[in-house]
């Protein structure tokens, strides 16, 4: 008789999360090719669209949900865009360290759902700490997906 791959259901979300991280394009990024997308849609501002971040929401009983967060950075000119784009991997690391496993507290919540304003304030603070105050004009939240497991 064959042993089950997942002995407990709580291990399934962890395995799914691990596979998603390992197979993400950013996991294979090297050097300056860090999977950000650059655009100048408005003509007067430049945008760097960062790769989506996948973050677990961890409670007392394990992973309660997995969320995906998409962010774009707004900068004023081509020169700033180039200097910021080089540091996107460092910024992504700072975002992950600040938010990974910490999305379950009331600091970022309105009940069951995220408080997007508080999250944006945190992202702006992290961005200013990593890149320097005023280097990025705005941090734009492009999308949030939450997948609850209860």
trRosetta pair geometry for C-beta under 8 A, 3 or more apart (Angstrom, degrees):
i j d omega theta_ij theta_ji phi_ij phi_ji
4 7 6.0 135 83 -87 107 49
6 9 6.9 73 139 -97 125 32
6 11 4.9 -172 -148 77 96 115
6 12 5.3 31 -143 -67 162 82
6 15 7.0 -107 -91 -4 116 147
7 11 6.8 60 47 7 68 145
8 11 5.3 102 70 -8 80 100
9 12 5.6 -32 -166 5 54 119
10 13 7.1 -48 -170 29 43 100
10 14 7.4 38 142 -10 65 111
10 61 7.3 -121 -114 154 134 83
10 62 4.6 102 -166 40 120 173
10 63 7.4 146 -167 35 79 84
11 14 5.5 -63 -158 42 47 115
11 15 6.0 46 149 -23 78 107
12 15 5.8 -57 -147 36 30 110
12 16 6.3 29 157 -18 66 106
13 16 5.6 -53 -144 38 34 112
13 17 6.1 37 156 -21 67 107
13 56 7.6 116 144 -126 114 114
13 62 7.5 131 59 141 124 114
13 63 4.5 -141 108 83 137 139
13 66 6.5 -171 -167 -37 109 117
13 149 5.7 -46 -68 -88 146 153
14 17 5.7 -55 -147 37 29 113
14 18 6.3 29 154 -20 64 107
14 62 7.6 -79 -48 -172 110 116
14 63 6.3 173 -64 -9 74 136
15 18 5.7 -53 -146 36 30 111
15 19 6.4 28 156 -16 64 106
16 19 5.9 -57 -149 38 29 109
16 20 6.3 32 153 -21 64 107
16 66 7.6 -113 100 -28 113 162
17 20 5.7 -55 -149 34 30 113
17 21 6.5 28 155 -17 64 105
17 54 6.7 179 -146 138 82 125
17 56 5.8 7 -125 -69 157 113
17 63 7.1 -159 -27 -112 145 162
17 66 5.9 -161 -90 -108 106 136
18 21 5.9 -55 -150 36 31 110
18 22 6.3 25 155 -15 65 110
19 22 5.8 -58 -143 41 31 109
19 23 6.0 11 164 -4 67 115
20 23 6.4 -68 -139 47 23 97
20 24 6.4 43 157 -49 62 98
20 54 5.5 -3 122 36 131 179
21 24 5.9 -39 -150 1 28 116
21 27 6.5 111 156 -73 60 129
21 54 6.5 -133 -74 63 79 127
22 27 5.8 119 -157 -149 29 172
23 27 7.0 67 39 32 5 142
24 27 5.0 109 65 -13 78 101
24 51 7.0 105 170 168 119 135
24 54 7.5 -155 -67 1 141 123
25 28 6.2 -68 -165 40 45 101
25 29 7.0 67 140 -52 71 91
25 35 4.9 138 112 -108 112 145
25 51 6.7 -149 70 -123 99 135
26 29 5.0 -22 -152 -11 49 124
26 34 6.7 34 -134 -177 88 68
26 35 4.8 -115 -83 42 76 145
26 51 4.6 -179 -53 78 127 171
26 92 7.4 -128 -165 162 150 165
29 33 5.7 -157 -152 106 81 72
29 34 4.5 78 177 -123 147 49
29 35 5.3 -102 -81 -10 128 101
29 89 7.2 -167 110 -92 138 119
30 33 6.1 19 62 56 62 102
31 34 7.8 -133 95 -48 39 83
32 85 7.7 47 -164 130 96 98
32 86 6.4 -45 -119 -117 96 71
34 51 7.7 -117 146 -12 75 121
34 88 5.4 168 93 85 139 113
34 89 4.7 -121 -130 -58 150 99
34 92 7.7 -167 164 4 126 142
35 51 4.6 34 115 -62 117 124
36 48 5.2 7 167 -177 129 95
36 49 6.3 161 -168 76 71 50
36 50 5.4 -27 -113 -105 99 48
36 51 6.7 -94 -80 -26 59 76
36 85 6.1 -161 82 -144 140 86
36 88 4.8 -77 -41 -163 147 173
37 48 7.3 148 74 -160 43 47
37 49 4.2 -12 59 55 98 108
38 46 6.8 -6 -168 180 93 105
38 47 7.1 156 -154 85 46 54
38 48 5.6 -16 -99 -103 73 68
38 49 7.7 -152 -68 17 26 76
38 81 6.3 91 -145 178 124 124
38 85 6.3 -18 -77 -98 123 139
39 46 7.3 166 88 -159 39 62
39 47 5.0 -14 62 60 86 101
39 49 7.1 29 6 -15 108 108
40 43 6.6 80 154 -89 93 25
40 45 7.4 175 -143 91 65 40
40 46 5.1 -31 -94 -106 82 74
40 47 7.4 176 -82 17 33 77
41 47 6.6 -8 13 13 101 129
42 45 4.8 18 61 40 129 93
45 74 5.3 -4 173 -165 129 101
45 75 7.1 147 -168 73 78 35
45 76 6.4 -53 -119 -114 71 40
45 137 6.8 -95 -136 51 119 152
46 74 7.4 142 76 -157 46 52
46 75 5.0 -28 68 68 98 88
46 76 7.3 2 21 83 91 9
46 77 6.8 45 -2 170 123 4
46 78 6.6 129 -56 -83 153 46
46 80 7.5 160 50 77 127 94
46 81 4.3 -50 115 -79 153 132
47 72 5.0 4 -173 173 108 122
47 73 6.9 151 -156 75 55 47
47 74 5.7 -23 -99 -98 75 64
47 75 7.7 170 -85 22 27 73
47 140 7.5 -32 -136 31 113 138
48 72 6.4 160 79 -162 44 68
48 73 4.4 -7 55 53 101 101
48 75 7.0 36 -9 -1 105 113
48 81 6.6 162 -53 -149 106 83
48 84 6.2 -149 -9 111 154 115
48 85 5.6 -165 -112 -91 137 83
48 88 6.5 -139 159 -86 137 126
49 70 7.6 -2 -168 180 93 101
49 71 8.0 161 -153 97 51 42
49 72 4.6 -29 -100 -103 63 97
49 142 7.0 37 -136 -44 98 160
50 53 7.8 5 123 -35 118 93
50 70 7.4 172 74 -161 79 57
50 71 5.0 1 43 74 121 87
50 72 6.8 -169 8 -93 76 38
50 73 6.9 68 -33 -15 105 97
50 88 6.1 -176 -109 -160 97 115
50 91 7.5 -108 -102 98 142 117
50 92 6.2 171 -165 -83 128 104
51 92 7.1 22 51 -115 97 144
52 68 5.1 10 173 -177 127 102
52 69 6.6 152 -160 73 74 38
52 70 4.7 -41 -99 -83 86 81
52 143 7.7 -39 -109 74 113 107
53 68 7.0 159 80 -155 46 53
53 69 4.8 -17 58 59 98 95
53 70 7.8 178 18 -76 69 35
53 71 7.5 14 0 2 110 108
53 92 7.0 -179 -83 -154 110 90
53 95 6.1 -115 -76 120 160 127
53 96 6.3 -158 -145 -82 125 84
53 99 7.4 72 134 76 147 138
54 66 6.4 1 -174 179 94 107
54 67 7.5 166 -153 87 49 41
54 68 5.4 -21 -100 -100 69 77
55 66 7.2 159 82 -160 40 60
55 67 5.2 -20 65 65 91 89
55 68 7.7 163 20 -89 73 27
55 69 6.4 15 3 -1 118 114
55 96 7.6 -166 -92 -129 97 67
55 99 5.5 -51 -120 128 149 109
55 100 5.8 -137 -134 -106 92 53
55 101 7.8 -128 -172 -28 89 37
55 103 5.8 96 132 -18 128 141
56 63 4.9 -72 -163 -123 118 108
56 65 7.6 156 -161 89 54 44
56 66 5.5 -35 -105 -105 61 74
56 67 8.0 154 -105 20 14 71
56 100 7.3 40 39 -162 80 71
56 101 6.2 12 77 -83 94 63
56 103 7.9 175 102 36 35 116
57 63 6.9 97 67 -159 53 66
57 64 5.0 -64 103 63 99 95
57 65 4.4 12 41 58 123 85
57 66 7.1 -150 11 -79 80 25
57 67 6.3 61 -33 -10 106 106
57 103 4.7 -83 -102 84 88 105
57 104 4.8 125 -174 -70 88 87
57 146 8.0 20 -14 -145 139 100
58 62 6.8 -73 -145 175 78 29
58 63 5.7 -44 -99 -95 68 54
58 64 6.9 150 -124 5 15 86
58 101 4.8 -11 19 -141 128 81
58 104 6.1 -108 63 -20 45 137
59 62 7.0 -2 60 57 72 31
59 63 7.8 99 20 -148 75 9
59 64 4.4 55 -4 -40 118 125
59 104 5.4 177 -78 -148 74 154
61 64 7.4 88 64 -75 90 87
63 66 6.7 13 179 -59 125 83
63 149 6.4 63 114 16 85 152
64 104 6.5 98 33 -108 134 121
64 148 6.9 -25 152 -145 77 72
64 149 6.0 -162 -175 45 31 99
64 150 6.3 -13 -158 -30 83 111
65 146 5.6 13 164 -175 140 88
65 147 5.7 164 -162 83 84 50
65 148 4.5 -38 -95 -102 115 48
65 149 5.8 -168 -84 0 51 82
65 150 7.9 -63 -59 0 88 88
66 146 7.9 161 85 -153 39 47
66 147 5.0 -8 58 58 82 107
66 149 7.8 64 -7 -37 81 110
67 103 6.4 -111 27 134 137 167
67 114 7.3 92 -138 -45 160 133
67 144 6.4 -8 -175 -170 113 87
67 145 6.4 166 -155 86 61 53
67 146 4.7 -16 -103 -102 97 68
67 147 7.2 -177 -81 19 45 69
68 143 7.4 -6 109 114 96 99
68 144 7.1 162 83 -154 58 40
68 145 4.4 9 47 50 102 103
69 99 7.8 -36 18 137 157 163
69 119 7.9 -139 -129 173 137 138
69 141 7.2 -60 -165 -142 91 95
69 143 7.5 172 -151 91 34 59
69 144 5.6 3 -107 -108 69 78
70 141 7.4 104 80 -171 61 55
70 142 4.0 -67 112 72 106 107
70 143 4.2 27 37 47 120 90
70 144 7.6 -140 25 -63 74 44
71 95 7.5 -149 16 -119 156 160
71 123 6.5 -160 -123 -159 143 148
71 139 6.1 -17 -166 -175 115 92
71 140 6.8 140 -162 76 60 52
71 141 6.1 -35 -103 -107 72 49
71 142 6.3 -172 -93 7 15 95
72 139 7.8 155 80 -163 44 47
72 140 4.5 -20 65 65 92 109
72 142 5.3 80 -13 -49 101 119
73 84 6.2 -146 121 154 147 141
73 88 7.9 -145 7 -103 141 96
73 91 7.9 12 -62 137 144 167
73 127 7.2 163 -116 -136 114 139
73 136 5.0 -71 -165 -139 107 128
73 138 7.6 162 -159 85 46 50
73 139 6.1 -21 -106 -108 67 64
73 140 7.4 -169 -81 20 18 84
74 136 6.7 103 65 -177 53 81
74 137 4.6 -68 107 68 97 102
74 138 4.2 12 43 52 124 90
74 139 7.7 -137 17 -66 83 22
74 140 6.1 75 -28 -22 105 114
75 80 4.3 -162 176 112 125 116
75 81 5.0 173 76 -76 138 67
75 84 5.5 -166 -68 12 148 151
75 135 7.4 -28 -117 152 106 63
75 136 5.8 -67 -81 -122 82 59
75 137 6.0 154 -111 2 27 96
76 80 5.7 57 49 31 76 150
76 137 5.7 110 -51 -47 84 128
77 80 5.2 93 58 14 74 101
77 81 6.8 -127 105 -10 38 93
78 81 5.3 -54 -146 33 32 118
78 82 6.5 32 158 -20 65 102
79 82 6.1 -55 -155 32 29 109
79 83 6.7 18 153 -10 63 107
80 83 5.9 -60 -147 42 34 106
80 84 5.9 27 157 -15 70 111
80 135 6.6 174 -156 -171 108 70
81 84 6.1 -61 -142 42 25 105
81 85 5.9 28 159 -26 64 112
82 85 5.8 -51 -138 33 26 113
82 86 6.8 32 159 -23 59 102
83 86 6.2 -50 -157 26 30 113
83 87 7.2 11 152 -3 60 110
83 135 7.6 -104 102 -161 116 117
84 87 5.9 -74 -158 46 37 102
84 88 7.1 67 146 -57 69 79
84 131 6.2 20 -119 -137 87 142
84 135 6.2 152 -84 150 107 109
84 136 6.2 109 -124 -77 145 93
85 88 5.8 -14 -158 -24 40 115
87 90 4.8 -50 -169 42 77 117
87 91 5.8 80 132 -25 86 100
87 130 6.9 160 158 145 125 107
87 131 6.0 142 100 -99 150 93
88 91 5.5 -57 -143 40 34 112
88 92 6.1 38 158 -23 68 104
89 92 5.7 -51 -144 35 31 113
89 93 6.5 36 153 -21 63 104
90 93 5.6 -52 -153 34 31 116
90 94 6.6 32 150 -18 64 104
90 130 6.0 165 126 -171 102 123
91 94 5.6 -52 -150 35 35 112
91 95 6.4 38 151 -20 66 102
91 126 7.5 114 -157 132 77 101
91 127 6.4 30 -144 -114 120 70
91 130 5.1 150 -100 107 73 156
91 131 6.6 3 -83 -46 117 106
92 95 5.6 -50 -148 34 33 113
92 96 6.3 32 154 -18 65 106
93 96 5.8 -56 -148 37 29 110
93 97 6.3 26 157 -17 65 108
94 97 5.9 -54 -143 38 30 109
94 98 6.2 24 159 -15 64 112
94 126 5.1 160 134 -179 115 110
94 129 7.1 -178 -170 85 148 110
94 130 4.8 -131 -10 -70 165 135
95 98 6.0 -67 -149 41 26 106
95 99 5.9 -12 168 10 66 120
95 123 6.7 20 -116 -123 106 85
95 126 5.9 122 -85 125 62 156
96 99 6.5 -76 -134 51 22 89
96 100 5.1 31 176 -41 68 117
97 100 6.5 -29 -108 18 18 112
98 102 7.2 -86 152 47 46 144
98 122 6.8 173 144 168 133 112
98 126 5.4 -114 -4 -94 163 136
99 102 5.8 -129 -155 55 32 102
99 103 6.1 36 -176 -58 87 97
99 122 7.5 115 -78 129 100 138
101 104 7.9 -36 176 2 47 105
102 105 6.5 -26 -178 9 69 113
102 107 8.0 -22 159 57 98 127
102 108 7.7 96 126 1 80 134
103 108 5.6 -70 -143 77 63 145
103 109 7.9 111 170 -60 64 95
103 114 7.2 -36 -167 -99 109 106
104 109 7.7 7 -177 -47 27 135
105 108 6.6 78 73 21 76 85
105 109 7.0 -166 104 0 37 113
106 109 5.2 -84 -131 52 41 107
107 118 6.6 -174 155 163 63 141
108 114 5.8 -26 152 -142 94 81
108 115 5.8 -157 -176 40 41 90
108 118 5.4 -163 -118 103 54 122
108 119 5.5 69 -146 -73 107 86
108 122 7.3 -36 -93 -9 109 149
109 112 7.4 -18 -163 -122 113 1
109 113 7.0 136 -152 80 73 31
109 114 6.4 -68 -104 -112 52 36
109 115 6.0 56 117 -13 3 95
110 113 5.6 -22 66 74 88 83
110 114 7.3 25 19 117 85 17
110 115 4.6 113 -32 -76 94 87
112 148 7.6 -7 -180 -88 117 140
113 146 6.9 -157 -126 12 74 163
114 119 5.8 14 173 -37 119 139
114 144 6.1 -100 46 172 145 157
114 146 7.0 -179 -14 -63 106 133
115 118 4.1 41 101 19 115 114
115 119 6.5 158 87 -16 61 87
116 119 5.5 -56 -145 40 34 114
116 120 6.2 37 155 -23 67 105
116 141 6.1 -149 -163 67 106 165
116 144 6.9 -142 -100 -7 104 150
117 120 5.8 -53 -148 34 29 111
117 121 6.6 32 152 -20 62 103
118 121 5.7 -50 -149 33 34 114
118 122 6.6 35 152 -18 64 104
119 122 5.7 -55 -153 35 33 112
119 123 6.4 32 151 -18 66 106
119 141 7.0 68 103 -86 116 145
120 123 5.6 -54 -146 38 34 111
120 124 6.3 36 155 -20 67 104
120 139 6.4 168 -157 89 78 105
120 141 5.8 -95 -85 -27 100 120
121 124 5.8 -53 -148 35 29 112
121 125 6.4 32 153 -20 63 106
122 125 5.7 -55 -150 35 31 113
122 126 6.4 29 154 -17 65 106
123 126 5.7 -53 -146 37 32 111
123 127 6.2 35 154 -22 65 108
123 139 4.6 -161 122 134 114 155
123 141 7.5 145 23 -69 161 94
124 127 5.6 -54 -146 36 30 114
124 128 6.3 29 156 -17 64 106
124 138 7.9 -40 -104 -149 108 46
124 139 5.1 -152 -79 19 69 126
125 128 5.9 -56 -149 38 28 109
125 129 6.3 29 153 -20 63 108
126 129 5.6 -57 -149 36 31 113
126 130 6.2 19 158 -12 67 110
127 130 6.1 -62 -144 41 27 103
127 131 5.8 -18 175 20 67 116
127 135 7.8 -144 155 67 92 100
127 136 5.2 -60 161 43 131 143
127 139 5.4 -172 -22 -65 154 129
128 131 6.9 -69 -119 56 20 82
128 132 6.9 -53 -164 124 55 16
128 133 4.5 32 -158 -94 109 64
128 134 7.6 61 -124 -8 96 45
128 135 7.7 156 -118 27 53 92
128 136 7.7 -120 -72 43 60 99
131 135 4.2 -126 137 68 111 146
131 136 6.0 71 77 -17 153 103
132 135 4.6 88 71 -32 90 122
136 139 6.4 53 132 -61 136 78
141 144 6.6 -5 174 -40 119 102
